[in-house]
Amino acid sequence: MAEKRTVTVEEKKGFSIQDLIVVAVLLAAGAVLKLVVGSVVNFFGMKPNFVIASYCLAILLTRPKLYQSAIIGLLAGAICQFLPGTPWLNLISELVGGVAMGILINVPMKFGKFDANPMIAAFVSTVLSGGTYTVCLFAFVKATTEGLVAYIPIVLCTALINMVLVQILYFPLRRVLRK
């Protein structure tokens, strides 16, 4: 009987079927959570964006190439077309967030033994995604600058919540996927 061979991260070539399954499950979970729990989990008017958190986790766990991160962002944006919100703007904003996450996963952010990459990358990606969404929304709606500025705290608070959510979920999910 042949020995079972494990593949290390260094040996990994391309996006595997397991990676596709992880991305699909996380994006589906993010969409369901946004629909079911999104309006219930509310912190002083701020709530997590489960779709952004799910593609951040998917990109962190699968470590795709940059163009694959962009595709994951586009898939998340396409899923958002079926969720309440402004149609088409999520395609642009989630693409920006996916690309940002794809770039940031390769930036070392260790402080001693603590790996802050999941937390910082999720925060920055959420800010860029939410900021892009807000700017596009106000550009298309022709709203006032004051209205645009009012969205800044919402985007920042959502980014803070997503940052904590991704940091909490990343390490247990990574351990499960390694097995």
Order of alpha helices (4+ residues) and beta strands (2+ residues): alpha-alpha-alpha-alpha-beta-beta-alpha-alpha
